[in-house]
Every structure is written in C-alpha cells, then in structure tokens.
Amino acid sequence: MLEIGHEHFGENKVQEAIDKWTLIKQNHKNLQLHMIGKLQTNKVKYVIPLFDYIHSLDNLKLAEKISTEQKKINKQLKIFIQVNIGNEAQKNGIKIEDLKNFYSKCLNDLGLNIIGLMCIPPISNNAELYFSKMLELKKLTNSRELSMGMSADYMEAIRYGSSFVRIGSKIFGSRI
C-alpha cells in the first residue's frame, strides 16, 4: 500500500502497531498512523510518539494523560472525541449532553488539538439517524472533522459529512 502512495493507516491495538510500524514509520516520513481502538491510559506513553491521530478520546482521565504525555515530548496529535451517539451502556464515549463542556475543557484547559468527533452507531438501528445527529454536534462544537462509518455503512457516513472512515475489513478482510 505504501508503494502506491497510501499514507494513512488505522490500528486498534497498540502493541501490534508498535511491532508493525515503528521501523516503517522511520523510513516513511509522510506515513500517518491513526489510533482507532479503545485507548487505555497506561498505553498513552506508547501511542504519542508513534501515532499522529487518536480517534477514541472518551473520558477526562484519558484526556489529562494525553495532555501530559504530549507535553513531555513536545508533540501534539490530532484528536477526535468519541461520542456515545446511541447512549449505549456497553459503548465508550462522551454522552451527548456532556459533549460541549468536555470539548471546551479539552481545548481550553488541557490544550488538546481536538479536530473532530467520532462515533460508532448502534448496530441494530438505522445508522443515518446517528450520522445526522453527529453532523449537528459537529456544528454545535464547531469541529472541523467527523470520523464515522465503517465497512458496512461508510457510504452513508460520507453523505453526512464524514471525512474519516474505517473500512479495514472491506480492504483487508475480517480479522481472525
């Protein structure tokens, strides 16, 4: 993929990314790595040096840790706040009613480079309803980008303004 000019890659497991990309990234300066999986605070110190984007900022403790680790090495990643758009108990993300305050705290108090919002809509429902709501939230927060849509619904997500989609299984097949 690098040989044909593809420069953006997503990873959802930190250790796999370190093993796979550390040497490659040293030789490909334009390579952009996106952390798209759940990020635990104890892994942040490994993510900041290697990755360029985080798509899954989902709580204040994680935001504070990212801020601290970025300052240590003077690097600022592009970050998406994960919104729990379906208000699902089993999913991570900021509740819609808390988003505006969380967004403000991340920008103003922690100095994070929040470039947009991310969501994973409920599987059993019409994703377009949630993508439409995310477009409203983008306007509410004055965000530049939306990270939403996966292999099954990325076309709908694009219609609602998604600028980043996650289509790994459509390209590489399902994970074993």
C-alpha positions as CSV (number, residue, x, y, z in Angstrom):
1,M,0.0,0.0,0.0
2,L,2.8,2.4,0.8
3,E,4.3,1.7,-2.6
4,I,1.2,3.1,-4.4
5,G,1.0,6.2,-2.2
6,H,-1.4,5.3,0.5
7,E,-0.2,7.2,3.6
8,H,-3.0,6.9,6.3
9,F,-3.4,3.6,8.3
10,G,-5.5,2.8,11.3
11,E,-4.7,0.5,14.1
12,N,-6.8,-0.6,17.1
13,K,-4.2,-2.5,19.1
14,V,-1.2,-0.5,20.5
15,Q,1.3,-3.4,20.8
16,E,0.6,-4.6,17.2
17,A,1.1,-1.1,15.9
18,I,4.4,-0.7,17.7
19,D,5.7,-4.0,16.3
20,K,4.4,-3.3,12.8
21,W,5.0,0.4,12.3
22,T,8.0,1.6,14.3
23,L,10.6,0.9,11.7
24,I,8.4,1.5,8.7
25,K,7.5,5.0,10.0
26,Q,11.2,5.9,10.4
27,N,11.6,5.3,6.7
28,H,8.3,6.8,5.5
29,K,8.0,10.4,6.9
30,N,4.6,11.0,5.3
31,L,3.0,8.0,7.0
32,Q,0.1,8.9,9.2
33,L,-1.0,6.5,11.9
34,H,-4.5,6.6,13.4
35,M,-5.3,5.0,16.8
36,I,-8.9,3.9,16.2
37,G,-9.3,1.5,19.0
38,K,-10.1,1.9,22.7
39,L,-7.1,3.6,24.3
40,Q,-6.2,2.9,27.9
41,T,-4.3,5.5,29.9
42,N,-1.4,3.1,30.6
43,K,-0.8,2.8,26.8
44,V,-0.8,6.6,26.1
45,K,3.0,6.9,26.6
46,Y,3.5,4.4,23.7
47,V,0.9,6.0,21.4
48,I,2.0,9.6,21.5
49,P,5.5,9.0,19.9
50,L,4.2,6.7,17.1
51,F,0.7,7.9,16.2
52,D,-0.5,11.1,14.5
53,Y,-4.2,10.8,15.3
54,I,-6.3,9.5,18.1
55,H,-10.0,8.7,17.2
56,S,-11.1,7.5,20.6
57,L,-10.8,10.1,23.3
58,D,-13.7,9.0,25.6
59,N,-13.1,10.3,29.1
60,L,-11.4,13.1,31.1
61,K,-8.7,10.9,32.7
62,L,-7.6,9.9,29.3
63,A,-7.6,13.5,28.1
64,E,-5.5,14.5,31.0
65,K,-3.0,11.7,30.4
66,I,-2.7,12.6,26.7
67,S,-2.1,16.2,27.5
68,T,0.7,15.3,30.0
69,E,2.4,12.8,27.7
70,Q,2.3,15.2,24.7
71,K,4.0,17.9,26.7
72,K,6.8,15.5,27.7
73,I,7.9,15.1,24.1
74,N,6.5,18.3,22.6
75,K,4.2,16.6,20.1
76,Q,0.6,17.3,19.6
77,L,-1.6,14.7,18.0
78,K,-4.9,15.3,16.1
79,I,-7.7,14.1,18.3
80,F,-11.3,13.1,17.9
81,I,-13.7,13.0,20.8
82,Q,-15.7,9.7,20.8
83,V,-19.4,10.4,21.3
84,N,-21.6,7.7,22.6
85,I,-24.2,8.7,20.0
86,G,-26.6,5.8,20.8
87,N,-26.3,6.3,24.6
88,E,-25.4,2.6,24.8
89,A,-24.2,1.3,28.2
90,Q,-21.7,-1.1,26.6
91,K,-20.0,1.5,24.5
92,N,-17.5,4.1,25.4
93,G,-17.7,7.8,24.6
94,I,-18.9,11.1,25.9
95,K,-22.6,11.5,26.4
96,I,-24.2,14.0,24.1
97,E,-25.4,16.2,27.0
98,D,-21.7,16.4,28.3
99,L,-20.1,16.9,24.9
100,K,-19.9,20.7,24.8
101,N,-18.4,21.0,28.3
102,F,-15.9,18.2,27.7
103,Y,-14.9,19.7,24.3
104,S,-14.3,23.0,25.9
105,K,-12.2,21.5,28.8
106,C,-10.1,19.6,26.3
107,L,-9.4,22.7,24.2
108,N,-9.1,25.4,26.8
109,D,-7.8,23.6,30.0
110,L,-5.8,20.8,28.5
111,G,-4.6,22.3,25.3
112,L,-5.5,19.3,23.2
113,N,-5.8,19.6,19.4
114,I,-9.4,18.4,19.0
115,I,-10.1,18.3,15.3
116,G,-13.4,16.5,15.4
117,L,-15.9,14.0,16.7
118,M,-16.1,10.2,16.2
119,C,-18.9,7.7,16.7
120,I,-19.8,4.1,16.2
121,P,-23.6,4.0,15.9
122,P,-25.7,1.1,17.3
123,I,-25.7,-1.9,15.1
124,S,-29.4,-2.7,15.2
125,N,-30.6,0.7,14.1
126,N,-30.5,3.0,11.1
127,A,-27.0,4.5,11.1
128,E,-28.1,7.5,9.1
129,L,-30.1,8.8,12.1
130,Y,-27.0,8.8,14.2
131,F,-24.8,10.2,11.4
132,S,-27.3,13.1,11.0
133,K,-27.1,13.8,14.8
134,M,-23.2,13.8,14.6
135,L,-23.4,16.4,11.8
136,E,-25.5,18.6,14.2
137,L,-22.9,18.0,17.0
138,K,-20.1,18.9,14.7
139,K,-21.8,22.3,14.1
140,L,-22.5,22.7,17.8
141,T,-18.8,22.2,18.7
142,N,-17.5,24.0,15.6
143,S,-15.5,20.9,14.8
144,R,-13.7,20.5,11.5
145,E,-13.9,16.7,11.0
146,L,-16.1,13.7,11.5
147,S,-14.8,10.2,12.0
148,M,-17.6,7.8,11.4
149,G,-18.6,5.0,9.1
150,M,-17.1,1.5,8.8
151,S,-17.1,-1.1,6.0
152,A,-20.9,-1.7,6.3
153,D,-22.1,2.0,6.4
154,Y,-19.2,4.2,5.2
155,M,-21.2,5.5,2.1
156,E,-24.0,6.7,4.4
157,A,-21.4,8.3,6.7
158,I,-19.8,10.2,3.8
159,R,-23.2,11.6,2.8
160,Y,-23.4,13.1,6.3
161,G,-20.0,14.7,6.2
162,S,-17.6,12.0,7.4
163,S,-14.1,12.9,6.5
164,F,-12.5,9.8,8.0
165,V,-13.9,6.3,7.5
166,R,-12.7,3.0,8.8
167,I,-13.0,0.4,6.1
168,G,-10.3,-2.1,7.0
169,S,-12.4,-5.3,6.7
170,K,-13.6,-4.2,3.2
171,I,-10.0,-3.8,2.1
172,F,-8.1,-6.4,4.1
173,G,-10.9,-8.9,5.1
174,S,-12.1,-9.8,8.5
175,R,-9.7,-10.2,11.4
176,I,-9.2,-13.8,12.5
